[in-house]
Amino acid sequence: MSAGTVAVVVPAEIGVPSWDLYELSIPFTVFGKPQPDLVERWYDMMLCATGERGPGDGDFGLSLRTPFGLEGLTGADTVIVTSVPDPCVEDGEPLPPGLADALRAAHDGGARMVSLCTGAFALAEAGLLDGRRATAHWMHTAQLAARYPKVTVDDSVLYVDDGDVLTSAGLSAGLDLCLHLVRRDLGAHVANQLARRMVVPAHRTGGQAQFVDLSVPATDDAGLGPVLEWARERLDEPLTVTDLARRAALSPRTFHRRLRAATGTTPLRWLLGQRLGRAQSLLEATDLPVEKVAELSGLGTANNLRHHFLKQVGVSPGAYRRAFPKQS
């Protein structure tokens, strides 16, 4: 039994060079390659095109063909829509025929709908973003908001999880969203291990900023990577912002400013997110009691762990452990 069927839609017609190689590779890398040593049931993935033979040429003169058309969306558990053709975004040209109807039908059939970058225009055209908060690449969010006023467009986040409909910003934010889906489906431990294999951050929350303040120096000695890794290795210790700032050889105020510029969040929220991620992994991968999980993740007591878990994750630690039992 698989973790679910993922239908990836390339919303382009033959002869329109609009599909992006990097963006298309993201769902293939995350969902298309089995990971039998992580979990027995992985995803079944199919590539679906709006044209009869496929979406034609893309980046670097590559051509793409697929045996699946929009009928492949029927029965899919998750539908991922990649970027729509540039003329659909910039000039308001119509989407490929039948795409909006197929997306609506898939959603009505119970599919989880996901867009990468300007794929949000396709979901919006299908009416699936009406009354919802959504995002896309910041270069196109103004057009999205103007064209679809019923959508609450947020151009400041990496991705938006609205339950059965999820949208992401461009490029690497699509990878963050796909890993977030694995986290939702298979748990933090599996998602973290997959991210480690891909050599990418295990978990960037959707609320992080799409872009950073480029005035922050990019040299190794000025970067925050080493001190953040140092903190991740010591989450069971009573770390403070002062501790992190001292390790980075910065004042607490400067450290706060630089971390917020780099991640879109505060040091305390970053620490809490890391500790909750550690707690999730321990709940999935070990049989340790909740009290010990709280201690090792730096959340102190079982009551404190339960409080933050309910607030941030939405379920109790016990319910989370039952949802993602330890793999034998």
Buried (B, 14 or more C-beta within 10 A) or exposed (E): EEBBBBBBBBBBBBEBBBBBEEBBEBBBBBBBEBBEEBBEEBBBBBBBBBBEEBBBBBEEEEEBEBEBBBEBBEEBBBBBBBBBBBEBBEEEEEBBEEBBEBBBBBBEEEBBBBBBBBBBBBBBBBBBBBEBBBBBBBBBBEBBBEBBEEBBBBBBBBBBBBEBBBBBBBBBBBBBBBBBBBBEBBBBBBBBBBBEEEEBBBBBBBBBBBEBEEEBEEEEEEBBEEBBEBBBEEBBEEBEBEBBBBBBEBEBEEBBBBBBBBBBBEBEBBBBBBBBBBBBBBBBBBEEEBEEBBBBBBBEEBEBBBEBBBEEBEEBBEEBBEEBEEBE
